């Protein structure tokens, strides 16, 4: 079973460990509402997201999952303050997603014109030696 996992740029930049296709990682996964990612990754890719990787407190009481990374893509998109917004907070602009397949992820990405790095879409499989019950949701 293949899983698609969202990994935030800031999580990796703060204290994440680099990974690449073929690596076995130990991640705590939280289920997501794919629609929460539609503006960042595009609707066609958002429906594929099963989980997000978390290691900043929301994972308490959850066992890590042993996963073998199959593929990694950087996700870049444009951000702006929505027209008429009073809070002046930048939000992803739908339709501006750029996916870049990469050979490794370290939390940093080469700058691209007109878009900002947001995170990674990672395809992974449960590792053969993974714990019972690891990453059970998927397609």
Protein Blocks (a to p, Z undefined) as FASTA:
>chain_A
ZZdddddfklmmmmpccddehiacddddddddfklmmmmnopklmmmpmbdcdfehjlgo
iacdddddfbdcdddddddddehianlpacddehiaccdddfbdehiacddehiacfbdc
ddddddfkbcehiakbcZZ
